[in-house]
Structure formats: structure tokens, C-alpha cells
Amino acid sequence: MDRRTFVGLSAATLLCAPTLVRAQRRRHVTIIGAGSAGLMAAYHLTQAGVDVLVLEAAADWGGRIKRLTGFSDVPLDLGAEWIHDDPGVLGRILGKGDTDLGVKTINYQPQTYQFWDQGRLRNFDALRHTYREVKFYDTTWYGFFESFVLPSVGSKIRYNAQITRIETQGTEVSIRLNNGVSVTTDQVIVTVPLSVLQKGHISFSQDLRPRNLSDIQDITFGGGFKAFLKFKERFYPDMLYDGPRSGFLEDTWSEKLYFDAAFRKPTQDNILGLFTVSEDPLRRTTLGDQALLADILTELTGIFGPVVTRSFQHGVVQNWSQSPHIMGAYSMTNDSARDIPDILAPVAGKLFFAGEALGQADRSTVHGAAFSARSAADQILMP
Ligand SMILES: Cc1cc2nc3c(=O)[nH]c(=O)nc-3n(C[C@H](O)[C@H](O)[C@H](O)COP(=O)(O)OP(=O)(O)OC[C@H]3O[C@@H](n4cnc5c(N)ncnc54)[C@H](O)[C@@H]3O)c2cc1C
């Protein structure tokens, strides 16, 4: 069977046939993971005419970008939501510079702030002058990738394809799936979350194993979740911070923010979002979704009173710490921390890494993951 035939196989065939799939002798790159980094690596390599296959453990693409539809009349982001850069970054992700892609964004500058501090609700709207970010108007990160990236790479993704081992096989690389199927390829880009590598869910033959791989245990991969709650009334500010206002201004990886998820979006719905990430273990991420939602409602009732239960319609939770192929939120490391690009440097010109943890100054973001993928693709394309 040649590689083209293999690429054309259905996911079902891939998952059922316990055979070694051999490839023709032409350059082929396999990408592990179909999150932002995996998709962008596939996008850039495809544009350069390279034969690409993307193997994704989950049943959908996106990884930590995930869309919630049917909850409100606007789609919501269950994972990444903010564009932590200027809107021009959308074009730059695609390698098109600051081109206007026609994607509507909003200037996300909350106007009303409250702090829940020592049992008291305090206002501090002065922050309206200091905090400013960008968000999508009527789409999501998932919608962005769906419009601009998926058309050229969607057919190259195989789902429910969880990789367990990467090893050398002659001059090629063999990638083993959890059902016993192996795929051979010339080069591999691994874009799985750091947590997957930390837990050793993918093993490497000695010659491909990054020399200092065990050092990734020193990097914090924090936990976290998001929740959206729909209410009949809007009783909350644009942003509510749990803790003293000095905490909001602190530069820390751990964050817990309630926010008006409908802010400047084209909807009349009252949607309160909750974003929680932490470097330390979180009690809430150990709860089941219903218990977590109940816990949030109890907390909100303690802050705002009976209006919460009176007005609550429904809610949804995305617990990233319990998501089987993600197992957390994102890497949380400062400049002084160990150099991740050094630990996950290319091995033998065959194995490359990309993903948010390798986003350097933009790490822990979607665009950082995308830029790391561009860098891995460029290294592969180097003559
Ligand atoms: C709660 C939360 C809020 C966030 N908010 C923002 C935000 O507002 N703005 C922002 O820019 N960023 C945000 N981020 C970070 C952003 O989501 C990530 O940085 C980015 O999406 C990571 O992309 P990635 O491709 O590196 O990894 P992922 O998206 O995790 O993709 C990796 C893929 O690998 C797959 N995989 C895992 N193991 C295997 C295996 N063994 N075999 C095959 N496939 C495998 C996974 O299923 C996954 O699809 C947020 C993240 C979280 C969790």
C-alpha cells in the first residue's frame, strides 16, 4: 500500500487493521495532535507541497480550542477565548502578515468591575482604563480555524488515533497507535500537551528520545476549567474578581475570573463566564460537571443573593483537567524557568516538537502554539 492510499483510508480502517502501513520513499511528515499547533503545522507544510498526515487521539480537532453552540445565539469558547495580541495576529498566524481577513473582533475593555473581598462586594471601575484585550465578535477560535485552516488540512486528519510510541525504523520513523497499528513516515512533529509527555503516555526509542526529556517534569502544567451560566437577569458586572483588587493586578499564572461572556457580542442573552486556572491543585477540577456547576451557583448566591437561583436557566462546564488527552490547562512558566525549546529541541532531523509550551514569549496561547508550529515547519522545510 502506498502512502497516498493510506492517507485516503477511512479512520475506521486505520483503527481496525493491525498491520504495519508502509510508505513510498518520498518525503512525508506526520503530525501528532490536531490542536492549534498541529493544524498550523499541517497548514504550512501543505502549502509548501509536503505530504502530511495528522493523527489525533480525540474524536474532533481543536484540542484546547473548542466551541459551544446551541447554548446561546452566539457561539462560545469553551477553551481559549481571548486573542492575546492585536487583531493582526490572525493574519500573522496564517503567514499573511497583518492582512485584514474580514474577521470581526471586539475591543474587550470591561467597564464595570467588582471584587469579592472578605465577604464584601466592592466596585473598582477605574480598571476600565488599564485592562484591554481583543475577542472575536460573532465567531470563536474554533470558528476561525474552521474558516481559514480546516479547508486545506481537514482531509488529512485521522481521529481516535492515539499515539503511544515513536521509534526509528531503518531510515524512517515508525509511529505506533494504541490499537497496535503502526505508521511509517519520514519526519514527525509532536504537538501534544506537555502533560502527555510528562505522564509518559508517548515513549521514544533511545535514539529519538530528547536527551533531557525528564527535565519537563520541572515545568508546571497548571489545571483549570471554564463554565458558562445563562440567567434571565443580568445582576453581575462586566468582570468579577474573587479576591482583593491587588490580586487582579498581580502578574500571576493562577486566575479566577467571572466575566460577562456576552460583552459587546451580538446577543441579548445574559451569559456569565467563569475562567479558572491554577498552578496549584484545584478542588473544583476534581468534581464532576454537575457538582462543579452546583458549587459555582452556591458561590454566586453567597455573593449576589437569591437573584442567582431565581434567575438561573442553565449552565455548562468544560473541565480541562479531566479532559483525557489534555489533562490540564496550559504550561505556566516564567522567563527564568527552564528553557522548554532547549529540552524539546529537534532530534536527529526526524523528530520535532511544537505547541503552546514552545510558544516562547507567546507561550500558553493559541497564537504562541501557532507560531511554534510555523517554526517546526520551517525547520523541516530547510534545505
Ligand atoms: C481554560 C483555558 C483557557 C484558555 N484561554 C486562552 C485564551 O483566552 N487565549 C489564548 O490564546 N489561549 C488560551 N488558552 C490556551 C490555548 O487554548 C492553548 O495554548 C492552545 O490551544 C494549545 O494548542 P496546542 O496545539 O499546543 O495544544 P492542544 O490544543 O492541546 O492540542 C494538542 C492535541 O493533541 C492531542 N493528543 C494528546 N495526546 C495525543 C496522543 N497520544 N496521540 C495523538 N493526539 C494526542 C489532543 O487531543 C489535542 O487535540 C486557554 C486554555 C485553557 C485550558
The ligand as a Gaussian input file, in Angstrom:
#p B3LYP/6-31G(d) Opt

LIG

0 1
 C       -9.340000      27.199000      30.202000
 C       -8.401000      27.689000      29.152000
 C       -8.497000      28.982000      28.709000
 C       -7.602000      29.455000      27.752000
 N       -7.760000      30.730000      27.304000
 C       -6.978000      31.171000      26.303000
 C       -7.244000      32.401000      25.700000
 O       -8.195000      33.099000      26.064000
 N       -6.441000      32.798000      24.685000
 C       -5.385000      32.041000      24.228000
 O       -4.690000      32.452000      23.293000
 N       -5.142000      30.837000      24.784000
 C       -5.907000      30.383000      25.789000
 N       -5.712000      29.155000      26.316000
 C       -4.541000      28.383000      25.860000
 C       -4.767000      27.772000      24.482000
 O       -6.001000      27.108000      24.479000
 C       -3.649000      26.791000      24.194000
 O       -2.401000      27.453000      24.356000
 C       -3.667000      26.235000      22.768000
 O       -4.977000      25.980000      22.326000
 C       -2.829000      24.965000      22.750000
 O       -2.720000      24.454000      21.456000
 P       -1.767000      23.207000      21.202000
 O       -1.903000      22.841000      19.769000
 O       -0.416000      23.482000      21.737000
 O       -2.327000      22.036000      22.126000
 P       -3.764000      21.349000      22.123000
 O       -4.806000      22.277000      21.678000
 O       -3.901000      20.729000      23.455000
 O       -3.616000      20.207000      21.014000
 C       -2.941000      19.010000      21.264000
 C       -3.741000      17.872000      20.641000
 O       -3.019000      16.643000      20.854000
 C       -3.966000      15.612000      21.047000
 N       -3.306000      14.479000      21.702000
 C       -2.964000      14.333000      23.003000
 N       -2.343000      13.161000      23.194000
 C       -2.280000      12.547000      21.987000
 C       -1.737000      11.302000      21.538000
 N       -1.121000      10.456000      22.377000
 N       -1.855000      10.967000      20.229000
 C       -2.478000      11.815000      19.364000
 N       -3.005000      13.006000      19.742000
 C       -2.891000      13.374000      21.031000
 C       -5.044000      16.281000      21.917000
 O       -6.265000      15.561000      21.848000
 C       -5.117000      17.670000      21.281000
 O       -6.107000      17.731000      20.272000
 C       -6.594000      28.629000      27.235000
 C       -6.518000      27.300000      27.664000
 C       -7.409000      26.840000      28.621000
 C       -7.315000      25.408000      29.044000

